[in-house]
Amino acid sequence: MLLGNLRHEVLEANLELVRRGLVLYTFGNASGISRSDGFVVIKPSGVPYENLKPEHMVVTDLDGKIVEGDLRPSSDLPTHLVLYKALPAIGGIAHTHSEYATAWAQARRPIPCFGTTHADYFHGPVPVTEGMTDGEIEGEYEKNTGLAIVAALKTLDEGTPGILVANHGPFTWGRDAVAAAHNAAILESLARMAYFTTTLNQTAEPIGRALHDKHYFRKHGKDAYYGQVREAI
């Protein structure tokens, strides 16, 4: 069986989406990539999470050709492939229809950074893509979804581990599949808090740049100092 460790990692990421209440039934998916092999491992399409095993994960190349697996890959595979090609630093992707993040996506509103919890993870608002044209939807829809994400990211810095696809839902990414699932849970929490913030105060203002930068760079970049230093063994 190819990429046994990556299969287990991708399965764990998919199950984490379930544990965190981010998916219903067979909604959503997570994938991981082996850059050295040029292969992607992704959840199969329409298989209940409770039935998933490592051997059910589907291995494809970066053109979407199935390399190993008897099941059809997630229908969102073309979106994942576009992102892996455009974002060479990422190792995993997660997609959900989690309730609050999807509500912001359906409203086609970016999520403002109202506080330090958001600033710990996103160096700016959570962006939202432009709406897709009828031609893009009627054509290679899933691939064009990925291209819409890439287009939206061109104006942003690397401190953006996720995005809202207009009228659809959130996609997140990270160094591996488990990190992508972690970021999916964080994004849903930020979306929920932002919803309550705007409900309690419709004129709430985003956090100031100084406080935003302080919290983001405490955790990210060469001068980060949050957490423990890992010494080489």
N, C-alpha and C positions, 0 to 999 in steps of 0.2 A: 504494500500500500504506500503510495507516494506521500511524502510530507506528513508523516504521522503526527509529529509534534504540532505542526501548524493546524492540522485538522482538529486536534484537541483544543487548541487555543481558540479557533474560530467557533467551535461548538460552545465553549465556555462563554464567549462573548455573546452569542445568541441567547443562551440561557440567562445571562445577566440582564438582558433586556426584559425578559419575562419576570425575573425576580424583582426588578425595580418598577414593575407595572407600566412599562413603556409600550407594550404591544398587546393586542388582542388576537386571539385565535392564531392565524398564520400570518398576520400582518408583520411587516418589518423584516430586516435582514442585517447580517454582519458578515464581513469578509476580511481576509488577511492576504498579504502578498509575500512571496519569497522572491526578493529582488535578484538574488544570485541565480535562481532557477528560471525566473521569468514566468512563474506560475501564480495564479490566484486561487484561493480556496474560499468558497462561498456556500451559504445555506441553500439547500434545494428549494424549489418553488412549491408552495402549498402544502408542505408536510408539517403536521402539528408538532409543536416544540417538544411535547412530552414524549414523542416517538423518536426524536433525533438521536443519532449515534455518530461517532466520528466517521465511520465508514459511509455515512449518508452525505457527508460534505462533498461538494463537486469541485474538481480541480480543472481549471481552464488555463489556456495561455492568454496573453494580453490582447489577442484578437478575438477572444471569446470561444475558441475551439475547445471542446471538452477533451481533456487529456486522460482523466480517470473519473469514473463514476457512472452509475446506471440511471441516475435521476436527472431531470432537467434542472439547471441552475436557476436561481432567483431571476425573475423577470427584470429586476433592476441591475443585473450584471453589467449591461452596457454603460450605465451611469458610473458604476464603480470603476470600470476600465478607463473611462475618460479621466476620472480623478487621479487614478494611479499614474497615468501617463503625464498629467499636467503638474502633479505635486510629488516630485521624486523623494521628498523627505518623509512621506507618510507610509505607515506599514499596515494600517487597518482602517476600515470604514464601517459605520453603522447608520442604518436608516430606520426611523420609526414613524408612527403616526400618533405620538404621545399627545395627550389632550391639549395642554396649554400651549406648547410650542406650535402645534398644528393650528390652533386658533389664531395665533399671531401670523402664521403663514397664510391662512385663509383671509385674514384682514389685510394681507400684503403690507404689513408694518414691520420695520426693523424693531428689535427690542432694545430700548435705550438702556444705558448703564446708569441705574439709579443709585447704586451703592457698591460697597467694597467686595461683597460676595461675587458679584458679576465681574468686578475689576480683577479679581484673583485669576480669572480664567480667560476672559476676552479683552484684548487691548482695543476696545471700542464697542459700539453696539453690535448685537447679533444681526448680521445683514440679511436682507431678503432679495431674492433674484427678481429680475424683470419677468413679467408674464410672458408666456410663450405664444407665438403666433399659431393660427390654425394650421398653417403649413408645417410648422415644426412639430405640432402634435400629431398631425395625420401622417407625417413621415416617420423618421427613426426617433420615436418619442423618447425612449429611455436614453439613447445617446444624446439627443438634444437637451435633455434635462441636465446631463453632465456638462454640456457645453454652456448652458445658462449659468450653472454654478461657477464654472471657470471664468466666464465673462464678468460675473459680479466680484470675484476675488481679485481681479487685476488691479483694482484701485485700493486694495487693503494690504496691511502688512501681515507678517507670518503669525501674529497673535490672534488668529481667527480659527479656532478648531471646529467650527461648525457654521451652518448656514440654514436659512429657511428658504425652501423652494416655494414660490408664490402659488397659492391655492392647492398646495400638496402637503408638505411637511418638512421636518428637519433631516438633514444629513450631518453627521459629525465624523471626525477622523482623528487619528493619533499615531503614536509610534508603532502600535500594534493593534490587533483587533480588540483586545481587552480595554486598552486605553480609549479606543473609539467608543466602546459601549459606556465606559465611565463618563466620557464627555457628553454622551446622549442623556445620561441621567442628570448631569449638571445643567445642561441646557434646558431640560424640562423644569428643573427647580427654578432656574432664573426666569423662565417664562411665567411660571406661576407667581413668583414674587412680584414681577413687573406688572402682571395683571392686577394684583391686589393693590400695588402702589398707585396705579392710575385710577383704580376704583375709589381709593380713599382720598386721593388728591389729584384731581384731573389736571392741575397745573404744575405737577411735580417736575422739577428740573433735573437733568442728568448730573451726575457727579462731576466735580471740577477736575481739570486735567492733572493737577499736581497730585491729588489723592488717588486718582485713577492710575497714574503711572507708578506711584509708590507701591500700591498693592500688586499691580501686575508684575513689576520688575523685582519684587521681593521673591517671587516664585519662578521667574523665567529669565533667561539670559545669563551672561557670564558673571554678573554681579549678584545673582540670586543668593539669598541667605536663609530662606525658609526651610525648615526640616533639618535632617542630619546629613553630614558629609559621609559619603561612602568611600571608605579606604580600599585601595586595591589589595587583594589577598594573594 
